[in-house]
Amino acid sequence: MEIQRVQLNELLKNLKPQKVTLLLGARRVGKSILIETLLQDYKRPYLYLNGEDEDTHLLLAQRTVSNYTRVLNGNDLLVIDEAQGIPEIGKKLKLMVDSIKGLKVLVTGSSSFDILNISGEPLTGRSITINLYPIWQGELKENALQIKQNLEDRLIYGSYPELWHLKTKDEKQHYLNDLANSYLLKDILILDGLRNASVVFSLLKMIAYQIGKEVSYNELGNSLGISKNTVEKYLNLLTKVFVLYKVSAYSNNLRKEISKSQRWYFIDNGIRNAVVGDFQPLALRREDDKGMLWENYLFMERLKRNTYKKSNPDYYFWRTYDQQEIDLLEVKTKKIQAFEFKYSSKKTPKVPIAFAKAYPTATFQVVNDKSYLDFIL
């Protein structure tokens, strides 16, 4: 299977002197492979460092221009893989790009760098962020028949690049369990110095059964024996390490609209299923579970599509107190596109009356098993 990562061109385009290019995404989404591909064709000298290697920490520890000039030794490109492990990396990179003429820096990370103050104050105006997600359908060279045949696999096992090299269902399940249980929680535990991985995992499991539904921080906290604020903090950390994605309620302050709620999606269906320990085929799943997998898959494929095509709307859901609702709104320059997700094309819901009245210029579309390819590609 040929996979062409769209973000390779974006990386090449954005490598510029006196700039730091940040390539961000969860562990194992293919950041290192992307960097390797880029460096194979890079014609000038470069220095490659691994941010998880103690020697790299020692090399960059002395924050002086003379040290960094010596370390770079005439290379005009510095690449640091998994840079979030390096203390004060933001300040170090700022000193380098401000002081060493002609230097281009490319940095990858599996946690959103604002926690570590990278894209915060130190690199304001000096950095560009490029996000990388698990494989997007548009990166695969599949014909219409192959896409249809592989859909169930994507809904259950997700789209992590290494899955394409695994032949059996057992291998795929083992890989995803390993990824969910070790790598993805590794970052959150490092970032926040958390001692209790089991609470975070229990929280993730509860979210996994509420995809596309509003979650109550109070209820989650009571079930886990932690405070509402701690629940919110953990969920925000899980978005920082690219495990979850948050969508808020849309409201124009109309009387019946919900305005302060959130829904959460998993960055990848395979991780969601690993968290709940369920890789059963669709035929054996409850209808509501099938619906959650479908909604999660569609939302993430749409997010990848929009990110890679540089069409970045704001994402919301919409609901009223009397239970009229729409799964997804995309809002851009005051234009509203509304989407309702239905796994089967046998049901075609109508636009809710309250929504049509409140937002007469908005478009409305049902995304089902017959129409979804236009939506995600």
C-alpha positions in Angstrom: 0.0 0.0 0.0 1.4 3.3 -1.1 1.1 6.1 1.5 2.0 9.7 0.5 2.1 12.0 3.5 0.6 15.4 2.5 2.6 17.3 5.2 6.0 16.5 3.6 5.5 19.4 1.1 4.3 21.6 3.9 7.5 20.9 5.9 9.8 21.6 2.9 8.0 24.8 2.1 8.4 26.1 5.7 12.1 25.4 6.4 13.3 28.9 6.5 16.4 30.7 8.0 15.8 32.2 11.5 12.6 30.1 11.9 11.6 27.1 14.0 9.3 24.6 12.3 7.4 22.6 14.9 6.0 19.2 13.6 3.5 18.1 16.3 1.5 14.9 16.6 0.9 11.8 18.8 3.7 9.3 19.2 3.9 6.8 16.3 1.9 8.9 13.8 5.0 8.9 11.5 6.8 12.1 12.5 10.3 10.5 12.5 9.7 8.7 9.1 8.6 12.0 7.6 11.8 13.7 8.9 13.9 10.8 7.5 12.2 11.2 4.1 12.9 14.9 4.1 16.5 14.5 5.1 17.1 11.8 2.3 16.7 14.6 -0.3 18.2 17.4 1.7 21.3 18.5 -0.1 23.0 20.6 2.5 24.7 19.6 5.8 22.4 19.1 8.8 22.7 18.1 12.4 20.2 15.5 13.8 19.6 15.1 17.5 17.2 12.9 19.5 15.4 14.9 22.3 15.0 11.7 24.4 18.8 11.0 24.5 20.6 12.3 27.6 23.7 13.2 25.5 21.5 15.7 23.6 20.5 17.2 26.9 24.1 17.6 27.9 25.1 19.0 24.5 22.5 21.7 24.7 22.6 22.4 28.5 25.0 25.3 28.3 22.8 28.1 27.0 25.4 30.2 25.2 25.8 31.3 21.6 29.4 30.0 21.6 28.3 26.5 22.7 25.5 26.3 20.1 27.8 27.6 17.3 30.3 24.9 18.3 27.6 22.2 18.4 26.2 23.2 15.0 29.7 23.2 13.5 28.6 25.0 10.2 25.4 22.9 9.7 22.6 25.2 8.6 19.8 22.9 9.5 19.2 21.6 13.0 16.7 18.7 13.5 15.5 17.7 17.0 13.2 14.7 17.2 10.9 14.5 20.3 12.1 17.7 21.7 9.6 18.0 24.5 12.0 16.1 26.8 14.7 18.8 26.7 14.6 21.3 29.6 13.8 24.9 28.6 13.9 23.9 24.9 11.9 27.0 23.9 14.5 29.4 25.3 17.4 27.4 23.8 15.8 27.5 20.3 15.1 31.2 20.6 18.7 32.0 21.4 19.9 29.8 18.4 17.6 31.3 15.7 18.2 34.9 17.1 22.0 34.5 17.1 23.1 32.1 14.4 22.6 33.6 11.0 21.1 31.3 8.3 20.0 28.6 10.8 16.9 26.6 10.0 15.4 24.5 12.8 13.0 21.6 12.5 11.6 20.2 15.7 9.1 17.3 16.4 7.1 16.7 19.5 4.4 14.4 20.8 2.9 16.9 23.2 1.6 20.3 22.5 4.5 22.6 23.2 2.6 25.4 24.9 2.8 23.4 28.1 6.6 23.6 27.8 6.5 27.2 26.8 7.8 26.5 23.3 5.2 28.1 21.2 4.4 30.5 24.1 6.4 33.7 24.6 9.9 32.6 23.7 9.2 31.8 20.0 6.5 34.3 19.2 6.9 35.3 15.5 9.8 32.8 15.1 7.9 29.5 14.7 5.4 27.8 12.5 3.4 24.8 13.7 2.5 21.8 11.4 0.2 19.1 12.8 0.5 15.5 11.8 -2.3 13.0 12.4 -2.6 9.2 11.8 -3.1 8.4 8.1 -5.8 10.4 6.3 -7.9 8.5 3.7 -6.7 11.1 1.1 -3.1 9.9 1.7 -3.9 6.4 0.5 -3.8 5.2 -3.1 -7.0 3.2 -2.9 -9.8 2.9 -5.4 -13.5 3.2 -4.5 -13.8 -0.6 -4.0 -10.8 -0.8 -1.7 -12.0 2.1 0.3 -15.4 0.4 0.8 -13.7 -2.9 1.7 -11.4 -1.3 4.2 -13.9 0.9 6.0 -14.7 -1.5 8.8 -11.0 -2.0 9.4 -10.5 1.8 9.8 -13.5 2.0 12.2 -12.1 -0.7 14.4 -8.3 -0.5 14.1 -7.9 3.1 13.2 -5.2 4.6 11.0 -1.8 4.5 12.7 0.8 4.1 9.9 2.4 0.9 11.3 -0.9 -1.0 11.0 -0.3 -1.2 7.3 2.6 -3.5 7.9 0.7 -5.9 10.2 -1.2 -8.8 8.6 -3.3 -10.3 11.3 -6.0 -9.0 13.6 -4.0 -10.3 16.6 -1.0 -8.3 15.6 -3.0 -5.1 15.1 -4.7 -5.6 18.5 -1.4 -6.2 20.3 0.1 -3.1 18.6 -2.8 -0.8 19.6 -2.9 -2.1 23.2 0.8 -1.5 23.5 0.5 2.0 22.1 -2.4 2.9 24.4 -1.0 1.4 27.5 2.6 2.6 27.3 3.4 5.3 24.8 0.4 7.6 24.9 0.3 7.7 28.7 4.0 8.1 28.9 3.8 11.7 27.7 1.0 12.8 30.1 2.8 11.3 33.1 6.0 13.0 32.2 4.3 16.3 31.5 2.4 16.7 34.7 4.5 14.5 37.0 1.3 12.4 37.6 1.8 9.4 39.7 -1.6 7.8 39.0 -1.8 6.5 35.4 -4.8 4.3 36.4 -7.1 7.3 37.1 -6.2 8.8 33.8 -6.9 5.5 32.0 -10.2 5.1 33.8 -11.2 8.7 32.8 -10.3 7.8 29.1 -12.4 4.7 29.3 -15.4 6.7 30.5 -14.9 9.3 27.7 -14.7 6.4 25.2 -18.3 5.4 26.0 -19.5 9.0 25.6 -18.2 10.0 22.1 -20.5 12.5 20.6 -22.2 13.1 23.9 -21.8 16.0 26.4 -19.8 15.0 29.4 -20.3 16.2 33.0 -17.1 16.9 34.8 -19.0 16.5 38.1 -20.3 13.0 37.3 -16.9 11.9 36.0 -15.2 13.3 39.1 -17.6 11.5 41.5 -17.1 8.2 39.7 -13.3 8.5 39.9 -13.1 10.1 43.4 -11.4 13.2 42.0 -12.5 16.8 41.8 -14.3 18.4 38.8 -11.2 20.6 38.3 -8.9 17.6 38.2 -11.1 16.0 35.6 -10.9 19.1 33.4 -7.2 19.3 33.9 -6.6 15.7 32.9 -8.9 16.0 29.8 -7.0 19.1 28.7 -3.7 17.3 29.2 -5.0 14.4 27.1 -5.7 16.9 24.3 -2.1 18.3 24.7 -0.6 14.8 24.0 -2.9 14.2 21.0 -5.1 11.5 22.5 -8.4 13.5 22.6 -9.9 16.5 20.7 -12.4 18.8 22.3 -15.5 20.3 20.6 -17.6 23.0 22.4 -21.2 23.9 22.1 -22.2 26.6 19.6 -24.5 29.3 20.8 -25.7 32.8 19.8 -27.2 33.2 23.2 -30.7 32.1 22.1 -32.9 31.2 25.0 -32.9 27.4 24.5 -29.4 26.8 23.3 -26.8 24.9 25.3 -23.8 27.0 25.5 -21.3 25.7 28.1 -20.9 22.0 27.2 -18.1 20.0 25.6 -17.8 16.8 23.6 -14.7 14.8 23.2 -13.4 12.7 20.3 -10.4 10.3 20.2 -7.7 11.3 17.7 -7.9 7.7 16.5 -10.6 4.9 16.5 -8.0 2.2 17.2 -6.8 3.9 20.4 -10.5 4.3 21.5 -11.1 0.6 21.0 -7.8 -0.3 22.8 -8.8 1.8 25.8 -12.1 -0.1 26.1 -10.6 -3.4 25.1 -13.1 -4.1 22.3 -12.0 -5.0 18.8 -15.2 -6.9 17.9 -16.5 -6.6 14.3 -19.3 -4.2 13.7 -21.9 -7.0 13.2 -21.4 -7.9 16.9 -21.6 -4.3 18.3 -24.6 -2.4 19.7 -26.1 0.2 17.4 -25.0 3.1 19.7 -21.4 1.8 19.8 -21.4 1.6 16.0 -22.7 5.1 15.9 -19.9 6.4 18.2 -17.2 4.8 16.0 -18.8 6.2 12.9 -19.0 9.7 14.3 -15.4 9.6 15.7 -14.1 8.4 12.4 -15.9 11.0 10.3 -14.9 13.9 12.6 -11.2 13.0 12.7 -11.0 12.3 8.9 -12.7 15.7 8.3 -10.3 17.4 10.7 -7.3 15.9 8.9 -8.8 16.9 5.6 -9.4 20.5 6.7 -5.9 20.8 8.3 -4.1 19.4 5.3 -6.1 21.5 2.9 -5.6 24.6 5.1 -9.3 25.1 5.5 -9.4 25.6 9.2 -12.9 26.3 10.5 -14.0 26.4 14.1 -15.7 23.2 15.2 -18.8 23.0 17.4 -21.9 20.9 18.1 -25.3 22.4 18.6 -28.1 21.4 21.0 -31.1 22.9 22.6 -32.5 22.1 26.1 -35.4 20.3 24.4 -33.0 17.9 22.7 -32.9 19.3 19.2 -29.3 18.7 18.1 -26.7 18.7 15.3 -23.5 16.6 15.5 -21.1 19.1 13.9 -21.0 22.7 12.9 -18.1 24.2 10.9 -18.0 28.0 11.3 -15.7 30.1 9.2 -16.1 33.9 8.5 -19.7 33.7 9.9 -20.6 31.0 7.4 -22.1 27.9 9.1 -22.1 24.4 7.7 -24.1 21.9 9.7 -23.5 18.1 9.5 -25.5 15.2 11.0 -23.7 11.8 11.1 -25.8 8.6 10.4 -24.1 5.2 9.9 -26.9 3.9 7.7 -28.4 5.8 4.7 -31.7 4.2 5.5 -32.4 7.1 8.0 -32.3 10.6 6.7 -33.0 13.1 9.5 -34.3 16.6 8.7 -32.7 19.9 9.9 -34.0 20.7 13.4 -36.7 23.4 13.2 -35.1 25.6 15.9 -31.8 25.5 14.0 -33.3 26.3 10.6 -35.2 29.3 12.2 -32.2 30.6 14.1 -29.7 30.2 11.3 -31.5 30.5 8.0 -28.4 30.9 5.9 -26.6 27.8 7.3 -26.3 24.7 5.1 -27.3 21.3 6.4 -26.0 17.8 5.2 -26.5 14.3 6.4 -23.3 12.2 6.2 -23.9 8.5 5.9 -22.3 5.4 4.4 -23.3 6.5 0.9 -22.2 10.2 1.1 -19.2 10.2 3.4 -16.3 10.1 0.9 -17.1 13.6 -0.4 -17.2 14.8 3.3 -13.8 13.3 4.2 -11.9 13.9 0.9 
